[in-house]
Amino acid sequence: MARRPAIAARPPPRPRRGTPEDTRGRLVQAAAEIFNRDGYDGTDSNRIAREAGYAPGTFYKHFPDKRQIFLAVYAEWVEREWRDVSQTIEAGGMPEDVATRTVDIFLGHHRRWRGFRASLRALVTADVEVRDFYRAQRRKQLELLAELRRNRSGDTDSREADLLLLFTLERTADALAEDEPEALEVRPELLRKLLVDLVRARLDRRGKTPHRARG
């Protein structure tokens, strides 16, 4: 009986092809998922490249090291979050509804990416380059918030109040994403309601200015 020819082993999958922008985008997307799942210290550039479907050498055609792709992930995360916020506010509606949708966007993004956010907070504390980049993104967020607020209500109030709102939203959203209120026997739905009230008051000041003390 004639022997059947041996079946040749399948070659490894070929790296994905596309424009340099496509390749960079796939690397950033893969890095985002890995950082979120395994943390910044839980992976390396080779794993990111393989997860995206490329040979490890492809990574270094787009990023010099793991820190730089982490910063690219963060920049894209900020852009995506604020694009969703902008669309929600610009769509208009009743103030309570707009504020509720805005808060839910923040809470949803922070819960979806809570692993990435944990790495971000640790690196901002320990890494000067990450901290500088984080603060540059914070300035961008402040400018976006001021523009959205002016377009909605004509308010030209202080950056300090905007920054307080950003701090409150982000840090409360991180705590809710990590179930910290439950651990402290605090009702998360009440915290969410307080955030909604805060956002509504900030977005709909209708040109009010702070009262100045009389001399």
KOLGU-962632 format. One record per residue (C-alpha): x, y, z; residue number from 1; residue in one letter. Coordinates in steps of 0.1 Angstrom, whole numbers, plus 5000, padded with zeros to 4 digits. Layout:
[[X,Y,Z],NUM,A],
...
END
This chain:
[[5000,5000,5000],1,M],
[[5015,5033,4989],2,A],
[[5022,5058,5016],3,R],
[[5004,5091,5016],4,R],
[[5027,5120,5013],5,P],
[[5034,5137,5046],6,A],
[[5015,5169,5052],7,I],
[[5038,5198,5054],8,A],
[[5037,5219,5086],9,A],
[[5018,5252,5082],10,R],
[[5041,5282,5079],11,P],
[[5038,5307,5107],12,P],
[[5013,5335,5100],13,P],
[[5028,5363,5080],14,R],
[[5030,5397,5096],15,P],
[[5000,5419,5088],16,R],
[[5005,5443,5059],17,R],
[[4992,5478,5056],18,G],
[[5003,5514,5058],19,T],
[[5027,5526,5085],20,P],
[[4997,5542,5102],21,E],
[[4978,5509,5102],22,D],
[[5008,5491,5117],23,T],
[[5013,5518,5144],24,R],
[[4975,5517,5152],25,G],
[[4975,5479,5156],26,R],
[[5005,5481,5179],27,L],
[[4989,5508,5200],28,V],
[[4956,5488,5202],29,Q],
[[4975,5456,5212],30,A],
[[4995,5475,5238],31,A],
[[4964,5490,5253],32,A],
[[4948,5456,5258],33,E],
[[4980,5441,5273],34,I],
[[4987,5470,5296],35,F],
[[4951,5469,5308],36,N],
[[4952,5432,5314],37,R],
[[4988,5426,5326],38,D],
[[5000,5461,5337],39,G],
[[5030,5481,5325],40,Y],
[[5055,5459,5343],41,D],
[[5038,5427,5331],42,G],
[[5048,5429,5295],43,T],
[[5075,5439,5271],44,D],
[[5078,5452,5235],45,S],
[[5082,5417,5220],46,N],
[[5049,5405,5235],47,R],
[[5032,5437,5222],48,I],
[[5045,5431,5187],49,A],
[[5035,5395,5187],50,R],
[[5000,5403,5200],51,E],
[[4995,5428,5172],52,A],
[[5006,5401,5146],53,G],
[[5041,5414,5139],54,Y],
[[5077,5403,5144],55,A],
[[5094,5420,5174],56,P],
[[5116,5441,5151],57,G],
[[5085,5459,5137],58,T],
[[5079,5475,5171],59,F],
[[5111,5495,5170],60,Y],
[[5102,5510,5136],61,K],
[[5075,5529,5153],62,H],
[[5085,5532,5190],63,F],
[[5119,5534,5207],64,P],
[[5108,5516,5239],65,D],
[[5078,5504,5259],66,K],
[[5074,5537,5277],67,R],
[[5067,5556,5244],68,Q],
[[5040,5532,5233],69,I],
[[5024,5535,5268],70,F],
[[5023,5573,5263],71,L],
[[5007,5568,5228],72,A],
[[4981,5545,5244],73,V],
[[4973,5572,5270],74,Y],
[[4971,5600,5244],75,A],
[[4946,5579,5224],76,E],
[[4927,5571,5256],77,W],
[[4923,5608,5264],78,V],
[[4913,5616,5228],79,E],
[[4887,5588,5228],80,R],
[[4872,5598,5261],81,E],
[[4869,5635,5253],82,W],
[[4856,5628,5218],83,R],
[[4827,5609,5234],84,D],
[[4822,5636,5260],85,V],
[[4822,5663,5234],86,S],
[[4797,5645,5212],87,Q],
[[4774,5641,5242],88,T],
[[4775,5677,5253],89,I],
[[4772,5691,5218],90,E],
[[4742,5669,5212],91,A],
[[4724,5689,5238],92,G],
[[4693,5680,5258],93,G],
[[4680,5686,5292],94,M],
[[4708,5696,5316],95,P],
[[4702,5666,5339],96,E],
[[4703,5642,5309],97,D],
[[4735,5658,5295],98,V],
[[4752,5656,5329],99,A],
[[4742,5620,5334],100,T],
[[4754,5609,5301],101,R],
[[4787,5628,5306],102,T],
[[4793,5611,5340],103,V],
[[4784,5577,5326],104,D],
[[4810,5582,5299],105,I],
[[4837,5589,5325],106,F],
[[4827,5560,5346],107,L],
[[4825,5536,5317],108,G],
[[4859,5545,5303],109,H],
[[4876,5542,5337],110,H],
[[4860,5509,5345],111,R],
[[4868,5495,5311],112,R],
[[4904,5505,5314],113,W],
[[4910,5503,5351],114,R],
[[4941,5481,5348],115,G],
[[4957,5506,5324],116,F],
[[4947,5535,5347],117,R],
[[4964,5517,5377],118,A],
[[4996,5516,5357],119,S],
[[4993,5552,5347],120,L],
[[4989,5564,5383],121,R],
[[5019,5544,5394],122,A],
[[5041,5557,5365],123,L],
[[5030,5593,5370],124,V],
[[5044,5591,5405],125,T],
[[5076,5573,5396],126,A],
[[5086,5584,5361],127,D],
[[5094,5621,5353],128,V],
[[5088,5617,5315],129,E],
[[5054,5601,5321],130,V],
[[5045,5627,5346],131,R],
[[5053,5655,5322],132,D],
[[5033,5639,5294],133,F],
[[5004,5633,5318],134,Y],
[[5004,5670,5327],135,R],
[[5005,5680,5291],136,A],
[[4974,5659,5285],137,Q],
[[4958,5675,5315],138,R],
[[4963,5709,5300],139,R],
[[4947,5697,5268],140,K],
[[4917,5684,5288],141,Q],
[[4913,5717,5305],142,L],
[[4912,5735,5272],143,E],
[[4886,5711,5259],144,L],
[[4864,5715,5289],145,L],
[[4866,5753,5288],146,A],
[[4856,5753,5251],147,E],
[[4827,5729,5257],148,L],
[[4815,5750,5286],149,R],
[[4817,5783,5267],150,R],
[[4799,5768,5237],151,N],
[[4771,5755,5260],152,R],
[[4765,5783,5284],153,S],
[[4788,5812,5275],154,G],
[[4805,5808,5309],155,D],
[[4841,5822,5312],156,T],
[[4848,5811,5347],157,D],
[[4882,5801,5362],158,S],
[[4905,5773,5352],159,R],
[[4907,5765,5389],160,E],
[[4871,5754,5389],161,A],
[[4875,5734,5358],162,D],
[[4906,5716,5372],163,L],
[[4887,5708,5404],164,L],
[[4859,5692,5383],165,L],
[[4885,5672,5364],166,L],
[[4902,5660,5396],167,F],
[[4869,5650,5411],168,T],
[[4856,5632,5381],169,L],
[[4888,5612,5374],170,E],
[[4896,5602,5409],171,R],
[[4861,5593,5418],172,T],
[[4857,5574,5386],173,A],
[[4890,5555,5394],174,D],
[[4877,5547,5429],175,A],
[[4843,5535,5415],176,L],
[[4860,5514,5389],177,A],
[[4880,5496,5416],178,E],
[[4850,5491,5439],179,D],
[[4865,5512,5466],180,E],
[[4832,5527,5478],181,P],
[[4817,5493,5485],182,E],
[[4848,5484,5505],183,A],
[[4842,5515,5526],184,L],
[[4805,5508,5529],185,E],
[[4795,5538,5508],186,V],
[[4768,5536,5482],187,R],
[[4783,5540,5447],188,P],
[[4749,5552,5432],189,E],
[[4749,5582,5456],190,L],
[[4785,5591,5445],191,L],
[[4773,5589,5409],192,R],
[[4744,5612,5416],193,K],
[[4767,5637,5433],194,L],
[[4790,5637,5402],195,L],
[[4760,5643,5380],196,V],
[[4750,5673,5402],197,D],
[[4785,5686,5400],198,L],
[[4788,5683,5362],199,V],
[[4753,5699,5357],200,R],
[[4762,5729,5379],201,A],
[[4795,5734,5361],202,R],
[[4782,5731,5325],203,L],
[[4751,5753,5330],204,D],
[[4762,5783,5349],205,R],
[[4747,5805,5321],206,R],
[[4774,5832,5323],207,G],
[[4774,5835,5361],208,K],
[[4805,5850,5376],209,T],
[[4818,5844,5411],210,P],
[[4806,5870,5437],211,H],
[[4834,5892,5449],212,R],
[[4837,5902,5484],213,A],
[[4831,5939,5490],214,R],
[[4860,5959,5503],215,G],
END
